[in-house]
C-alpha cells in the first residue's frame, strides 16, 4: 500500500531490454552497437544509442548514424522468457508488484523493513539477483511516489540505482527538463518551449489556471500535480490491463491496400489469440496509425457485445482501415497498431447468433491449438503468402 512520507516505491526498468537479451545470448555482440529489428529499429543497445540511434528510427537513418551497427532479427519468445524470469525475482522480493510493461514494474517494499532492510538495500539486492539469475542489468529508482520513482530510474540509466529522499524531492525534480513529466511528448514540449518553459520547476511555478489555459483542462491539471510530485496512486497488484494490442512498424516504402490488409489481418490474428489465451473478450476495437511526418491518428469502433472472435474483430478493423485510406494515401503510413479494449473475462461473451459458438469460435480454438503446438507460422492466411511477415510487438495500453 502507499505509505505517505516514506520513499518505499521502487521502479525497476531493464536496460535496453531486447538488445541486452541479444548481447547476453551471443557473446560476439557484447560491447558492440546492436540494433534489433529490420526496416525499423525496435531496440538499440547503449553502444548504438551513443551514436544517436533511437527506437522507431528507420534502419537507413540508424546505419548512417552508426555504420558499424549489427542488425539482428527480434526473438520475441526469448524476450518473453527473460521477462518471466525477471518478474519471478520481483515477486520473490515483495508480493506488491505492478507490472507496467514486459521490462518494467513498480514494487512497494514499505512493509519489509524488519525482514529485508531499507528500500535502498532491497533495491541493491534486487539488481544483483536479476543480474545473477537472468544475466541482465536493471536500473532502479526509489521514491515516495510512483511518478518520481520512474523519473529516478530514467535519470539513473543505465545500470544504476537512485534514491530520492522525501526531503529532497522538489530539489531533484525541478531542475529536470519538462520532457521528464509523464504526458509531455514532442507537441506538448513544443508548446511549453514556445512560452519559455523548459524545466519542471518552471512548470511548477505557473498557476494551475495558466497551464489549463495553455494545454487544456485534463493535461494542465495533470502536469501541475506532477510538477509538485502529487501522485497518490498506490502500487496495484494483479491489475489486469484494459486493452490488448499489437503493432507493426512498416518503414517508409509505399504500401498497397492489399499489403496493408495483410498486415492488419496478421495483427488481428495475434491480438485475438492473446485475448483467448488470457480468457479476455472486448468491445472497443481501435486502429492506430503513424504517418511519414510522425503525426498519429486513432480510429475506433465499439461493438454491441464483447468478443474475442477473430473474424468479427478483423471485419471491424477492415472498416476502420477503409475509412482511413484517404488519409493514408495522402500522408503515407509507417506504423499500424491494433488494440481491443473494454475488456471483460471471456466467460461473459454474448453471442449474437446461437451458431457462432460452434462455427467461428471453434475454428479460432482449433487454429490456436495448431499454432501452440507447431508455432505461430504453422498456419497463415493466403493473403500473407509471399509477404514479408515483418515483426509485431505488443502494444502497451494508454
N, C-alpha and C positions, 0 to 999 in steps of 0.2 A: 504494500500500500504506500501511498505518498506520505512522506514524513516532512512536515514543514520545518524549515530551519536546518536541515541536515543534508549534506551532499552524499546521497546514498543511491543515486541512479547512475548506472553505467550505460554508455552507448558503445557497443563493440562492433567494429567495422573491419572486415577483411580487406587487406591492401591489394588493389589491382587484381581482384579475385580470379577471373578467368585466366588472365596472363600468368598469375602466380601458380595456379594449378599446372599450367603447361610447363613452367620452369621447374616446378617440383618433380614432375614426372619425366622430364627429359633434361638430364644434366647439361647437355650441349647448349641449352637455351639460357642457362643461368648467367646473369650478369650481362646479357645481351638484349638489345631492343626487340621486343616481341609484340606483334600485332595479332590479335585474334579476330578472325572474320574472313572477308574476301573482298568483294567490291566496296564494302563499307566496314569500318573498324568497329567491332563490338567492344573491344577492350584493348588497352595498351599497357605494357609494363612500364614501371617508373623510368627505366632506361630510355624507353621511347618517348615518354611524356617530357623528359628533359629536353627533347628537340622540338617541343610544341605540339606533338601529336595528341589528339583528343578523341574520345569516344564519339561515334556518329560521323566522323570525318571520312570522306571517300578515300579509297586506297591510293589513288594517284596523288592526291594532295599530301597524304601521310608519307608516301615514299619520297616526295620532293623535299619534305622537311627532314626525313630520316632515311637517307638512301640505303643504309646498312640494315634496315629493319628486316626481321624474319617474320613472314606471314604464316600462321598456322590455322587450320580449319577448327571451328568450335567443336567441342566434345561435351554436349550438354549432360550426358549421363555421368561423366566424370565430375562435372561441377555439382551436380545434384548429390552424388555420393559424398563429396567433400563437405558440402553444406550440411548434410545429415550428421556427419561426424562432428563438425564444429558445434552444432546445436546440442548434441549429446553432452559436450563439455559445458555449454551454457547451463543446461538443465541439471547437471551434476553440481554446478556452482550454487544455484539458487532455484527454487521452484517458481519464482516470479520472473518469467521470461516472456517478452513480447517480440516475436519475430516481425520485422517490417519489410524484409526482402530476403532473397536467397543468401545474402552475405552480410547481413547486419541485424542487430537486435538490441532492445533495451532490457536491462536486468535491474531489478530492485534488490539491493542487498542490505536494506535498512534493519532487518531483524537478525542479522548474522554476526553482530559484533562479538558476542561472547564465544561463539564456536569457530568463527572464521577470521576474526580480526577486523581491521579498519577497511573501508571501501578501497583504499589505495592498495593495501596488502592483498585483498581479494582480486583486484584487477591485475596485479602483478602475477599472481599465481595463474589466473585465467589465461593470460598471454603465454606464459611458459607451457601450460598444458596444451593449448591449441598448437603451438609450435612442435612440442614433443610428440603428440598423438596424431596430428593431422599433417604436420610439416608445412604449415602456413603461418605467415606473420599477420598479426592483427593489432589494430590500434584501438585504444580505449579512452574515452572521455568520461570523467566523473564529475557530477554536478548535482545541484539540488533539484533541477527541473530537467525534463526530457529534452526540451529545446536546447538548453545550454550544454547538456552532456553531448548532444550531437554536434554542436558548434565546436566544443572542445576536441572531440575526436577528429574533426576536419582540420583543425589547426595543428594537431599533433601528428598528422600523417607525414610520411609513412612510418610504420613500426614504432609507434610512440605511445605514451601514457601521459595524460594531462588531467590534473585535479584543479577544479575551480572552486576555491573555498567560498562559503556563503558571504563572508565579509569583503570579498574581492570581485563579486560577480560583475557589477557595472564597470569597475575599473578594467576588467578583462574584456568585456563585451563592447563597450562604447568606441574604442579606437578601431574596431574592425570595419571592413568595407560593408556597405549596405547589402551586397550580394550574399553575405552570410545569413541574412534573415530568411527564414522559410517563406516562400511565396514571392521572393524578389527574383524574377527572371530578367532576361535582357530588356524587355519592353518597360517593365516597372523601373528597373535600374536606370534606363534612359530618361524616364520622366523625372526621377529624383535628381539625376546628374544635371539635367537641364535647369533645375532650380538651385543648383549649387550644393546639393546634398550628396555627400559621398561616404559618410561614416554612419554607423549605428547610433553613435552619440548625437549626431545632428538630427537624426530622425526622432530620437527620444526628446530632444529639446523643442520639437514642434508640438503645438497643441493638437489634441486628437481631431478637433474640428477641421484643422488645416489639412491634415492627412486625408480625412474623409472627403474634403472638397477636391483634393488633388487626385485621389485614387479610387474613390467610391466608398460606400458605407462599410461593406464587409472587409475589404482589404485594408482600408485606412485604420479601422479598429484593430484588426489583426496585427498589423505592423507596429502600431503604437504599443500594444500589450507586449509583444516580443521584445521591442527595444528597451522595455523596462523589466525584462525577464519575468513577465507574468504568464505562467504556463502551469495551470493546476492539474493537468491530466496525469492520472496515475498510470503505472505500467499495467497493461491489461493482459491477463493470462488467458490463453485459449481463445482469443478474439479471432473469429472467422472473417476472412476478407469479404468485402462487399461486392467484389466483382472478380471474374476470372477472364484473363485475356492473353493474347499473344500478338506479337508484332514482327514485321519483317522489313528490313531496310532494302531498298530497291536500286540504289545508285541513281545516276542522272541520265542514263540512256533512255530513249523513248520506249514506252510500253504500249502495246496494242490492248484494246479492250479484252481480247481473248486471254492475253497473258495476265492481265490484272484479275480476270475472273478465276484463272487457275490459282493465283496467289491467295485470293480470299477463300477459295474452296479448301486449300491446304490449311489455312489458318483456322477456319471453322472446324475442320476435322480435328485439329489439335486441341482447340478450346473445348469442344463438346466432349471429347474423350476424357480430358482432365475433369470436366464437370461430373461426368458419370463416375469416374474413379473416386471423386470426393463426395459422391452422393448429394450433389447440388443441382438445383434447377433454377432458372432465372427468367425474368420477363423483359428487361430492357436490353436491347441489342444496340451496340454502338460501333460506328465505323470512324476511325481516326486517321487523318491524312496529314502528311508533312510534304511541303512543296519545295521546288527548287530555290525559292527565296527564303527558305527556313520558316515561313509562316505555317500555321496549322489550322485545321478545321475539324470539327467533330459533328457527325450526324447520328441521330439515334431514333429508335422506334420502340415503343412499349407494347408488348403483346397482351392479348386478353388473358392468357393463362401462362403460368410458369412451365418451362420445358427445358429439356436437355437434348431434344430430338435434333439431330444434325440437319436433316432436310428442312425443317421449319426455320431454324436459325440461319441456314445458308440462304434460303429464299428471302428472308428479311434483309440480310446483308447485301444481297444482289440488288434489291430495290434501292437501298441507300447508295450503293455504288453507282447505279444507273443515274440516279438523281444528281450525283456529284460529278458526272463525266464532263459537263461543260467547263467546270472549274479545273478539273484535271487536265483537260486538253489545252486550256489557256495557260496554266501555271506550271505544269509538269509535276509529277508525284515522285517523291524519293523514299517514302515510308508509308506502309499501311499497317494499321493495328485494328484488331477485332476484340471486343470485350462483351461479356454478358453480365449485367448487374441485376439489382433487386433479387438477390439470391435467397432461396429457401432450401430446406432439406429436400432431397429427392423424393421422399415419400409423400410430398404434398402436391405432386404433379397432377393437374386436372386435364383430362383428355377431352378434346372436342368431339371425337367420334370413338365409339367402342372399339373399332378395329385398329385404331392407331397403336394400341399397346402390343398387338400381335404382328403388326407389319413393320412400321418404321423402327419402333423401339427394339424389336427382336433383331432386326438387321444391324442396328447400332451395337447391340451387345455382342452379336456374333463377330462383327468386324473388330471390336475391342479385344475379344479373345484371341483372334488370329494375330493382331499386332502385338499383344502382350507376349505371346509365345514365340513369334518369329521375327519381331522387330517392326518398327514404325513404317519401314519402307516395303514391307511384305505385301501390302495391299495399297494400291494407289488408284487415283481417278484416271480415266482415259485421257482427259484434257491435260493431265500433268505429264504424260509420257513424252519424253524428249525435251521437257522443260528443265531449266536449271532449278533444282529443289531449293536453292538458297538456304538461309539459316534463320529460323524463327526463335525468338526468345520470349519468355514470359513477360507480360506487360503488367506493371505494378498498378494497383488501384490508385485513384486520385486521392 
